[in-house]
Amino acid sequence: MRCWSRRSCCPASTSRLWPSPTTAREKDAAEAVARNARVAEEHALKVFDLNVTLNERIVDLLDGLDPAAIRRDGAAIHQRLKSMSGGYPQVAAASVFGPDGKLLATSCAFPVPDVSVATREDFGGLRNNRTLEQVSCIMIGRVAGETVFNTAVARRTPAGKFDSIVSIALRPLYFNAFYKEPLGDSSPSVSLGLTRADGEVLAWFRRVRPSECRSRPPRRCARRIAPAAAAASSR
């Protein structure tokens, strides 16, 4: 992920926040933007670390189960998924989709609704080993029924064949609410946001033009959020 903190009037730059401040007021503003960016970055890292842990727990729960077994034990798996994910306000749904994209189990409902993500870009990307698709674009979740973006990992058989995905649907509104706290109404020219590594906006408080939300990610954060292959930066 990338976390952004910027003044809407500032030129794009990845090496500094904006031209060197010449007044005390500009210096204070620059420090405030940098501080907000650090807070947002640490928050994103914490959330995605928890998300990686949740994904790993679900993968462990399903260890040795093929799609037919997951369907057969659906009631028990639903309760476990609900218990695992229910304590996280950022999580809208924890779900498992089979190799054909059909929903096998979810924290949201049992019996399992008739839902397929076979045509979804992130599902196809995971099936074909495209790392970027471990974090989806913003969408209306077919399981959660609300605006989400998804983080997912593929499950494979011992022979390496694509078997299913474990998908965690996250609420952008959770991030927006967090970003609003340090800014409030006192800094109308400052915005905070979260994007994918390719610049796709996932969450933003005080939206700016998409063309202003792209930058090269720093290497140091990409290592910390593996396996999501995400990055964080500020400007």
C-alpha positions in Angstrom: 0.0 0.0 0.0 1.0 3.6 -0.3 -0.2 6.2 2.2 -0.4 9.7 1.0 -0.5 13.0 2.9 -0.4 16.1 0.9 -1.6 19.7 0.4 -3.9 19.8 -2.6 -2.0 22.9 -4.0 1.4 21.2 -4.0 3.2 19.9 -7.1 3.8 16.1 -7.3 7.1 14.9 -5.9 8.4 11.7 -4.4 11.6 13.2 -3.0 10.1 16.0 -0.9 6.7 17.3 0.2 7.0 20.6 -1.8 9.6 23.3 -2.5 11.8 24.2 0.5 9.7 26.3 3.0 10.7 30.0 3.2 8.5 31.0 6.1 7.7 29.6 9.5 4.1 29.0 8.5 5.2 26.9 5.5 7.6 25.0 7.7 4.9 24.2 10.2 2.6 23.0 7.4 5.3 20.8 5.9 6.0 19.2 9.3 2.2 18.6 9.8 1.9 16.9 6.5 4.9 14.7 7.1 3.6 13.8 10.6 0.2 12.9 9.2 1.8 10.7 6.5 3.8 8.8 9.1 0.7 8.2 11.2 -1.3 7.0 8.2 1.6 4.8 7.1 2.0 3.1 10.5 -1.8 2.6 10.6 -1.8 0.9 7.2 1.1 -1.3 8.1 -0.6 -2.4 11.3 -3.9 -3.2 9.5 -2.3 -5.1 6.7 -0.1 -7.1 9.2 -3.3 -8.1 11.0 -4.8 -8.9 7.6 -1.9 -11.2 6.7 -2.3 -13.0 10.0 -6.0 -13.5 9.5 -5.4 -14.9 6.0 -2.8 -17.3 7.4 -5.2 -18.5 10.2 -7.9 -19.2 7.6 -5.5 -21.0 5.3 -4.4 -23.1 8.3 -8.1 -23.8 9.1 -8.7 -25.1 5.6 -5.5 -27.2 5.5 -6.1 -30.5 3.8 -9.7 -29.6 2.8 -10.6 -29.6 -0.9 -13.6 -27.6 -2.2 -16.0 -30.5 -1.7 -14.9 -30.9 1.9 -15.2 -27.1 2.6 -18.8 -27.3 1.3 -19.6 -30.3 3.4 -18.3 -28.7 6.5 -19.8 -25.3 5.6 -21.7 -24.7 8.8 -18.7 -25.2 11.0 -16.4 -23.2 8.7 -18.9 -20.3 8.6 -18.8 -20.1 12.4 -15.0 -20.2 12.5 -14.7 -17.5 9.9 -17.3 -15.4 11.7 -15.4 -15.8 15.0 -12.0 -15.1 13.4 -13.0 -11.9 11.6 -15.8 -10.5 13.8 -13.5 -8.5 16.1 -12.0 -6.4 13.3 -14.1 -3.3 12.4 -12.2 -3.0 9.1 -13.3 -6.5 7.9 -16.6 -6.7 6.0 -16.3 -10.4 5.1 -13.9 -13.3 5.2 -14.6 -15.7 2.4 -13.3 -18.7 0.5 -13.9 -19.1 -3.3 -13.3 -22.4 -5.2 -11.2 -22.9 -8.4 -14.3 -22.0 -10.5 -14.9 -18.8 -8.6 -17.9 -20.0 -6.7 -18.3 -19.1 -3.1 -17.6 -22.0 -0.8 -17.8 -20.4 2.7 -18.1 -17.0 4.2 -18.3 -15.3 7.5 -21.4 -13.4 6.4 -24.0 -16.1 5.9 -24.9 -19.7 6.0 -26.3 -21.4 4.0 -23.8 -20.0 1.4 -25.4 -17.7 -1.1 -25.0 -18.4 -4.8 -22.2 -16.0 -5.6 -19.4 -16.3 -8.2 -16.3 -14.1 -8.7 -15.1 -16.0 -11.7 -15.1 -12.9 -13.9 -13.5 -10.6 -11.3 -10.1 -9.3 -12.2 -8.4 -10.0 -8.9 -9.6 -13.7 -9.0 -8.2 -14.2 -12.5 -5.0 -12.5 -11.4 -4.5 -14.8 -8.4 -5.3 -17.8 -10.5 -2.5 -16.7 -12.9 0.0 -15.8 -10.2 -0.2 -12.0 -10.7 1.0 -10.6 -7.4 -0.6 -7.2 -7.8 -4.1 -8.8 -7.7 -3.6 -9.8 -4.1 -5.1 -6.4 -3.5 -8.2 -5.6 -5.6 -9.7 -2.4 -6.8 -12.6 -0.8 -5.0 -15.9 -2.6 -5.7 -19.3 -3.4 -4.3 -18.7 -6.7 -2.6 -21.0 -9.5 -3.9 -20.7 -11.2 -0.5 -20.4 -8.2 1.9 -23.0 -6.1 0.0 -21.1 -2.9 0.6 -18.1 -0.9 -0.9 -14.9 -2.8 -0.2 -11.5 -3.7 -1.6 -10.3 -7.3 -1.2 -7.0 -8.8 -0.1 -6.6 -12.4 -1.0 -4.2 -15.3 -1.2 -4.4 -18.4 -3.5 -4.5 -21.9 -2.1 -2.9 -24.6 -4.2 -2.7 -28.4 -4.1 0.5 -30.2 -3.2 1.0 -30.6 -6.9 0.8 -26.8 -7.4 -2.6 -26.7 -9.0 -4.8 -23.7 -8.2 -7.4 -24.8 -5.7 -9.2 -21.8 -4.2 -8.7 -18.3 -2.7 -9.1 -16.9 0.7 -10.4 -13.4 0.4 -10.7 -10.7 3.1 -13.0 -7.7 2.2 -11.9 -4.5 3.8 -14.0 -1.3 4.3 -12.6 1.9 2.8 -14.8 3.9 5.2 -12.8 2.5 8.1 -9.6 4.0 6.6 -11.4 7.3 5.7 -12.6 7.7 9.3 -9.1 7.1 10.6 -7.6 9.7 8.2 -10.3 12.2 9.2 -9.2 12.1 12.9 -5.8 13.9 12.6 -7.1 16.3 9.9 -10.5 17.3 11.2 -11.8 20.5 9.8 -8.7 22.5 10.5 -6.6 21.6 7.5 -8.9 21.9 4.4 -5.9 21.8 2.0 -4.5 18.6 3.4 -5.7 15.1 2.3 -4.8 11.6 3.4 -5.2 8.4 1.3 -4.3 4.8 0.6 -3.5 3.4 -2.9 -2.4 0.2 -4.4 1.2 -0.1 -5.7 -0.1 0.9 -9.2 -1.7 4.0 -7.9 -5.3 2.7 -7.8 -7.1 4.6 -5.0 -8.5 2.5 -2.2 -9.4 5.1 0.4 -9.1 8.8 0.7 -10.2 11.6 3.0 -10.6 14.8 1.0 -10.2 13.3 -2.4 -7.8 14.9 -5.0 -7.5 14.3 -8.7 -6.4 10.7 -9.6 -3.4 12.2 -11.5 -2.1 13.6 -8.2 -2.1 10.2 -6.5 0.7 8.4 -8.2 4.3 8.1 -7.3 7.1 5.5 -7.1 6.9 3.4 -3.9 9.8 3.3 -1.5 11.4 -0.1 -1.1 11.5 -0.2 2.7 7.7 -0.7 3.1 7.2 -3.2 0.4 9.2 -5.7 2.5 7.1 -5.2 5.6 3.7 -6.0 4.1 4.6 -9.2 2.3 2.9 -11.2 0.9 0.6 -8.4 -0.2 3.5 -6.8 -2.3 2.3 -3.4 -1.1 4.2 -0.2 -0.4 3.7 3.0 1.6 5.0 6.5 1.0 4.2 10.2 1.8 4.4 13.5 0.1 
